[in-house]
């Protein structure tokens, strides 16, 4: 039996389970150890079903399990959070008198903790002797996994009082919990304890230390821990990459990936999935595609988290078609995957597709959550389609989930963008609790309706309630002033943001200030503001100036703005069309011809503009010369009647809205 046991273990460790089973079946005599070795081989290979089947055969043969048997299967129950099987094994442990065995008791504590049955774990912990470090580690880890961070810290202190010194497992279990408490100070104390006591530092402890420093935004200390590590493996490397991504250091994340490759470390699926968000953040699709190729070569594509990362990368690089292709070919989709795809459609100007996907998600029985609700409300706001938004509101009220702050804030934003300020305010007032996001949503809603005074009043109320305005708050307020033409108030708010709140203006704020001056016709001040900027203006800033040049018919300044825009965004058809219209209004037909030639040379095509109206909760979309609508004949007849009535009332076509050398065509009017 000793030789047979060794042979079985040798074959199992080499992954040759058929050979191990052949030796096992050929044994005339089998003891508990032999059964354990064979079952353990199946468990380590991930073939739990065969291990369970063999366990049943073992019991039927009259061979009683020992502590090693139960510890092995209880570990499986803990890993799979299988409480029912775990309780059955606990019953067997009591029946055979094995419950007091330390190995069995420790795995029982771990199993109950991972199955979120902490009361039973505490009961067993209270019955066990307190001289085993594994026992303490199991209970501390259980508290951390169940979010009981205070209990975990108390146990950590009690363990040291009992005379036991924590090992790397204890510390690696405890460190992730400190990030939940923003426990940067406690994390540094544990790091100090490790240094003072020369504790053994394995890869898991290094990863835990790196992780807490990154999550507490101390990138330098995380880098120091990494630099001091003598042996680097794929776990530590993945933690570094994830930390850089978390701190928006995408270039550093990609450099770390390349450095690990240079060290000869083979990336696993987790490491690849950690690097893909960095590619998405930089819109570096070429690197992302190289990683996609690596995924295909190494058969990682069947893993949900890898495919989700690829899907997100393609969508953020502007390739929604590839993102949706990845989504459609995924064999298993969880709610995170669905949410990611819905959010991608909503954020990339495809709200109809987002709504269709949400319907499909419900039809397939996938459980939605507050993230889903927030994304789909964003899609409704983008249409805008208030009746769909109201249906989602009904789902929130009647559905199985209770809306959180972000879903309710998205609801306020949707009603505001769909023009129903009354409902937006009602949702805001009925919120049981509010945060900065909800206040910003209602301030933005009022601002979008040009109600500057009311928006500023809400800012005062926000401060009285103890909430601090941020860059989003002031962006909404300054934008409201720009649309309402209140230059002095906008300038006051901008100064308030920088001088009183000490908020550094971002490019969006500067763009709003240019828009504020431009809309009011103060183009010289707008140009001076651009010249005084601390960084190079982007397309949004020059675009705001170009739009103002059209309104105020300043061709010379429009030439300057358009030249900058053609450099920054040469394939945006809107800038060429806008400049062409400005030239046409000024009667500069050579300028119009020049714009047309530029568009042709750069292969820029004008994207047709869609118009839509909502009638009886149905959206009707139109484009110039569109005759696909079933009632197109009646629509065109009505338009002709309107044109005749307009002319009778003295209507004169505005050349800055539509210019043509031919008589006004009804299809062109429709496009307007």
Secondary structure in CASP SS format (residue, H / E / C, confidence):
PFRMAT SS
TARGET T0000
AUTHOR 0000-0000-0000
METHOD secondary structure of the structure
MODEL  1
X C 1.00
X H 1.00
X H 1.00
X H 1.00
X H 1.00
X H 1.00
X H 1.00
X H 1.00
X H 1.00
X H 1.00
X H 1.00
X H 1.00
X H 1.00
X C 1.00
X C 1.00
X C 1.00
X H 1.00
X H 1.00
X H 1.00
X H 1.00
X H 1.00
X H 1.00
X H 1.00
X H 1.00
X H 1.00
X C 1.00
X C 1.00
X C 1.00
X C 1.00
X C 1.00
X C 1.00
X H 1.00
X H 1.00
X H 1.00
X H 1.00
X H 1.00
X H 1.00
X H 1.00
X H 1.00
X H 1.00
X H 1.00
X H 1.00
X H 1.00
X H 1.00
X C 1.00
X C 1.00
X C 1.00
X H 1.00
X H 1.00
X H 1.00
X H 1.00
X H 1.00
X H 1.00
X H 1.00
X H 1.00
X H 1.00
X H 1.00
X H 1.00
X H 1.00
X H 1.00
X C 1.00
X C 1.00
X C 1.00
X C 1.00
X C 1.00
X C 1.00
X H 1.00
X H 1.00
X H 1.00
X H 1.00
X H 1.00
X H 1.00
X H 1.00
X H 1.00
X H 1.00
X H 1.00
X H 1.00
X H 1.00
X H 1.00
X H 1.00
X C 1.00
X C 1.00
X H 1.00
X H 1.00
X H 1.00
X H 1.00
X H 1.00
X H 1.00
X H 1.00
X H 1.00
X H 1.00
X H 1.00
X H 1.00
X H 1.00
X H 1.00
X C 1.00
X C 1.00
X C 1.00
X C 1.00
X C 1.00
X C 1.00
X H 1.00
X H 1.00
X H 1.00
X H 1.00
X H 1.00
X H 1.00
X H 1.00
X H 1.00
X H 1.00
X H 1.00
X H 1.00
X H 1.00
X H 1.00
X C 1.00
X C 1.00
X C 1.00
X H 1.00
X H 1.00
X H 1.00
X H 1.00
X H 1.00
X H 1.00
X H 1.00
X H 1.00
X H 1.00
X H 1.00
X C 1.00
X C 1.00
X C 1.00
X C 1.00
X C 1.00
X H 1.00
X H 1.00
X H 1.00
X H 1.00
X H 1.00
X H 1.00
X H 1.00
X H 1.00
X H 1.00
X H 1.00
X H 1.00
X H 1.00
X H 1.00
X C 1.00
X C 1.00
X C 1.00
X H 1.00
X H 1.00
X H 1.00
X H 1.00
X H 1.00
X H 1.00
X H 1.00
X H 1.00
X H 1.00
X H 1.00
X H 1.00
X H 1.00
X H 1.00
X C 1.00
X C 1.00
X C 1.00
X C 1.00
X C 1.00
X C 1.00
X H 1.00
X H 1.00
X H 1.00
X H 1.00
X H 1.00
X H 1.00
X H 1.00
X H 1.00
X H 1.00
X H 1.00
X H 1.00
X H 1.00
X H 1.00
X C 1.00
X C 1.00
X C 1.00
X H 1.00
X H 1.00
X H 1.00
X H 1.00
X H 1.00
X H 1.00
X H 1.00
X H 1.00
X H 1.00
X H 1.00
X H 1.00
X H 1.00
X H 1.00
X C 1.00
X C 1.00
X C 1.00
X C 1.00
X C 1.00
X C 1.00
X H 1.00
X H 1.00
X H 1.00
X H 1.00
X H 1.00
X H 1.00
X H 1.00
X H 1.00
X H 1.00
X H 1.00
X H 1.00
X H 1.00
X H 1.00
X C 1.00
X C 1.00
X C 1.00
X H 1.00
X H 1.00
X H 1.00
X H 1.00
X H 1.00
X H 1.00
X H 1.00
X H 1.00
X H 1.00
X H 1.00
X C 1.00
X C 1.00
X C 1.00
X C 1.00
X C 1.00
X H 1.00
X H 1.00
X H 1.00
X H 1.00
X H 1.00
X H 1.00
X H 1.00
X H 1.00
X H 1.00
X H 1.00
X H 1.00
X H 1.00
X H 1.00
X C 1.00
X C 1.00
X C 1.00
X H 1.00
X H 1.00
X H 1.00
X H 1.00
X H 1.00
X H 1.00
X H 1.00
X H 1.00
X H 1.00
X H 1.00
X H 1.00
X H 1.00
X H 1.00
X C 1.00
X C 1.00
X C 1.00
X C 1.00
X C 1.00
X C 1.00
X H 1.00
X H 1.00
X H 1.00
X H 1.00
X H 1.00
X H 1.00
X H 1.00
X H 1.00
X H 1.00
X H 1.00
X H 1.00
X H 1.00
X H 1.00
X H 1.00
X C 1.00
X C 1.00
X H 1.00
X H 1.00
X H 1.00
X H 1.00
X H 1.00
X H 1.00
X H 1.00
X H 1.00
X H 1.00
X H 1.00
X H 1.00
X H 1.00
X H 1.00
X C 1.00
X C 1.00
X C 1.00
X C 1.00
X C 1.00
X C 1.00
X H 1.00
X H 1.00
X H 1.00
X H 1.00
X H 1.00
X H 1.00
X H 1.00
X H 1.00
X H 1.00
X H 1.00
X H 1.00
X H 1.00
X H 1.00
X C 1.00
X C 1.00
X C 1.00
X H 1.00
X H 1.00
X H 1.00
X H 1.00
X H 1.00
X H 1.00
X H 1.00
X H 1.00
X H 1.00
X H 1.00
X C 1.00
X C 1.00
X C 1.00
X C 1.00
X C 1.00
X H 1.00
X H 1.00
X H 1.00
X H 1.00
X H 1.00
X H 1.00
X H 1.00
X H 1.00
X H 1.00
X H 1.00
X H 1.00
X H 1.00
X H 1.00
X C 1.00
X C 1.00
X C 1.00
X H 1.00
X H 1.00
X H 1.00
X H 1.00
X H 1.00
X H 1.00
X H 1.00
X H 1.00
X H 1.00
X H 1.00
X H 1.00
X H 1.00
X H 1.00
X C 1.00
X C 1.00
X C 1.00
X C 1.00
X C 1.00
X C 1.00
X H 1.00
X H 1.00
X H 1.00
X H 1.00
X H 1.00
X H 1.00
X H 1.00
X H 1.00
X H 1.00
X H 1.00
X H 1.00
X H 1.00
X H 1.00
X H 1.00
X C 1.00
X C 1.00
X H 1.00
X H 1.00
X H 1.00
X H 1.00
X H 1.00
X H 1.00
X H 1.00
X H 1.00
X H 1.00
X H 1.00
X H 1.00
X H 1.00
X H 1.00
X C 1.00
X C 1.00
X C 1.00
X C 1.00
X C 1.00
X C 1.00
X H 1.00
X H 1.00
X H 1.00
X H 1.00
X H 1.00
X H 1.00
X H 1.00
X H 1.00
X H 1.00
X H 1.00
X H 1.00
X H 1.00
X H 1.00
X C 1.00
X C 1.00
X C 1.00
X H 1.00
X H 1.00
X H 1.00
X H 1.00
X H 1.00
X H 1.00
X H 1.00
X H 1.00
X H 1.00
X C 1.00
X C 1.00
X C 1.00
X C 1.00
X C 1.00
X C 1.00
X H 1.00
X H 1.00
X H 1.00
X H 1.00
X H 1.00
X H 1.00
X H 1.00
X H 1.00
X H 1.00
X H 1.00
X H 1.00
X H 1.00
X H 1.00
X C 1.00
X C 1.00
X C 1.00
X H 1.00
X H 1.00
X H 1.00
X H 1.00
X H 1.00
X H 1.00
X H 1.00
X H 1.00
X H 1.00
X H 1.00
X H 1.00
X H 1.00
X H 1.00
X C 1.00
X C 1.00
X C 1.00
X C 1.00
X C 1.00
X C 1.00
X H 1.00
X H 1.00
X H 1.00
X H 1.00
X H 1.00
X H 1.00
X H 1.00
X H 1.00
X H 1.00
X H 1.00
X H 1.00
X H 1.00
X H 1.00
X H 1.00
X C 1.00
X C 1.00
X H 1.00
X H 1.00
X H 1.00
X H 1.00
X H 1.00
X H 1.00
X H 1.00
X H 1.00
X H 1.00
X H 1.00
X H 1.00
X H 1.00
X H 1.00
X H 1.00
X C 1.00
X C 1.00
X C 1.00
X C 1.00
X C 1.00
X C 1.00
X H 1.00
X H 1.00
X H 1.00
X H 1.00
X H 1.00
X H 1.00
X H 1.00
X H 1.00
X H 1.00
X H 1.00
X H 1.00
X H 1.00
X H 1.00
X C 1.00
X C 1.00
X C 1.00
X H 1.00
X H 1.00
X H 1.00
X H 1.00
X H 1.00
X H 1.00
X H 1.00
X H 1.00
X H 1.00
X C 1.00
X C 1.00
X C 1.00
X C 1.00
X C 1.00
X C 1.00
X C 1.00
X H 1.00
X H 1.00
X H 1.00
X H 1.00
X H 1.00
X H 1.00
X H 1.00
X H 1.00
X H 1.00
X H 1.00
X H 1.00
X H 1.00
X H 1.00
X H 1.00
X C 1.00
X C 1.00
X H 1.00
X H 1.00
X H 1.00
X H 1.00
X H 1.00
X H 1.00
X H 1.00
X H 1.00
X H 1.00
X H 1.00
X H 1.00
X H 1.00
X H 1.00
X H 1.00
X C 1.00
X C 1.00
X C 1.00
X C 1.00
X H 1.00
X H 1.00
X H 1.00
X H 1.00
X H 1.00
X H 1.00
X H 1.00
X H 1.00
X H 1.00
X H 1.00
X H 1.00
X H 1.00
X H 1.00
X C 1.00
X C 1.00
X C 1.00
X H 1.00
X H 1.00
X H 1.00
X H 1.00
X H 1.00
X H 1.00
X H 1.00
X H 1.00
X H 1.00
X H 1.00
X H 1.00
X H 1.00
X H 1.00
X C 1.00
X C 1.00
X C 1.00
X C 1.00
X C 1.00
X C 1.00
X C 1.00
X C 1.00
X C 1.00
X E 1.00
X E 1.00
X E 1.00
X E 1.00
X E 1.00
X C 1.00
X C 1.00
X E 1.00
X E 1.00
X E 1.00
X E 1.00
X E 1.00
X C 1.00
X C 1.00
X C 1.00
X C 1.00
X C 1.00
X C 1.00
X C 1.00
X C 1.00
X C 1.00
X H 1.00
X H 1.00
X H 1.00
X H 1.00
X H 1.00
X H 1.00
X H 1.00
X H 1.00
X H 1.00
X H 1.00
X H 1.00
X H 1.00
X H 1.00
X H 1.00
X H 1.00
X H 1.00
X H 1.00
X C 1.00
X C 1.00
X C 1.00
X C 1.00
X C 1.00
X C 1.00
X C 1.00
X C 1.00
X C 1.00
X C 1.00
X C 1.00
X C 1.00
X C 1.00
X C 1.00
X C 1.00
X C 1.00
X C 1.00
X H 1.00
X H 1.00
X H 1.00
X H 1.00
X H 1.00
X H 1.00
X C 1.00
END
